[in-house]
Amino acid sequence: MNVLHLSDSDRGGGAARTAWTIHTGLRRLGHGSRMLVGRPLSGDEDVRSIKRNDLWRAADRAAGEVLDRLSLQYAFYPSSFGVTRDPWFRAADVVQLYNLHGSYFSFTALPRLTRRRPTFWILQDQWAMTGHVAYSHDCERWRIGCGECPYLHEYPALRRDTTATLWRLKQRVYERSRLELVVPSRWLERLTRESPLLARFPVHRIPHGVDTEVFRPGSREEARARLGLPPNGRVVFFSAWDVTERRKGLHLLLAALDRLEEPPFLLLAGDGSPPAVPRGQTLGRISDDHVLADVYRAADVYAVPTLADVLTKTAPEAIASGIPCVSFDRGGVTDVVRHMETGYQARFGDVDDLARGLELLLGDDDLRARLGRQGRELAEREFSSRVQVGRYVDLYRSRLERLRRWPGTPELEVGA
């Protein structure tokens, strides 16, 4: 079958890495796969910009400036409505959407797209169910229509509070759309089913997949030598697209490390300028997965103290590499970091408990080895990219079979 993916990018950020994993996995299985993206980065011949020419780009730029001034986030980009005329769209059997926020796509085009091709939307955060924010934290106003937003400046930020208007606009758009939703974690599955906006759609749970041939256990000593790291001593690894993003919890990890009698060596990977760490090294963004796999293998523990995440890409990579994790006991990460099975779950936001988890794992070689083995087994069973892509293929086939079985139903205006 032929699958078309719409994504903000093909290689940058967690959502884009998910899209890339599925795109390349489908091709390995012999299916056709192409990507229309806001920011092409890979140079892949099956990836190109969703804005096919300078006219589309100019129109989108002008519309975006107006939308930003009115705080009507992503409500209208002309190029989004032209996607149905794109030859790649016309050749697709199935369309798959990823993060639609990112100033490259207009969610108001969903009715037009979804009435022409079977469409699946992979939710990577809460944006689809809120008036604007990607993570609602302790705010529950997404359940009643938003407005009076306490996180107006959280990503993606608004200049003024139009969240109630945007919530109602999404409601009207979704009422006219034909979608099936895919979520990567039990946490987001629960929220999606409770959402007044999204509960109307079928929901499927397919965890993120990682390449278990790249991310696999290996020699810690050899990995440290290749990276130029000290051969001895305990190492904790933390990574994020932006390590200074407060939601990722680096500030809590640093506070927990300060409580340890013998602070370990801390490896940081990602963009941003973190505070200076007495015993540590900042690696910057790592774009080569083989290098990233070496960093996991060089560590004794992977720390993922996120305060809000659907399901990080990094935690499955860590357990696939045989490295136990320390996290909090909330959010999608709990699907991966299972208490005393693949790591340690500290009480949410409790720095002292986070420190206890780090102390326990760093101080017990046998425990780390056991958790590492169990984590690898879990990764092969539930978080392998082969398993993930196979589940998507089954999902596509099921939808297409339903269309073939009842060809007379007005479910899709195929070819329109």
Secondary structure as UniProt FT lines:
FT   STRAND          2..9
FT   HELIX           13..28
FT   TURN            29..30
FT   STRAND          32..39
FT   TURN            45..46
FT   STRAND          47..49
FT   HELIX           54..70
FT   TURN            73..74
FT   HELIX           78..81
FT   HELIX           83..85
FT   HELIX           87..91
FT   STRAND          94..97
FT   HELIX           107..109
FT   HELIX           110..114
FT   TURN            115..116
FT   STRAND          119..122
FT   HELIX           127..129
FT   TURN            137..138
FT   HELIX           141..143
FT   TURN            144..145
FT   TURN            150..153
FT   HELIX           163..175
FT   STRAND          180..183
FT   HELIX           186..194
FT   TURN            196..200
FT   STRAND          203..205
FT   TURN            212..214
FT   HELIX           220..227
FT   STRAND          235..242
FT   TURN            243..244
FT   HELIX           246..248
FT   HELIX           250..258
FT   STRAND          265..271
FT   STRAND          280..282
FT   HELIX           289..298
FT   STRAND          301..304
FT   HELIX           314..320
FT   TURN            321..322
FT   STRAND          325..328
FT   HELIX           332..335
FT   TURN            340..342
FT   STRAND          343..346
FT   TURN            348..349
FT   HELIX           351..362
FT   HELIX           365..378
FT   HELIX           379..383
FT   HELIX           385..405
FT   TURN            407..408
FT   TURN            410..411
FT   TURN            414..415
//
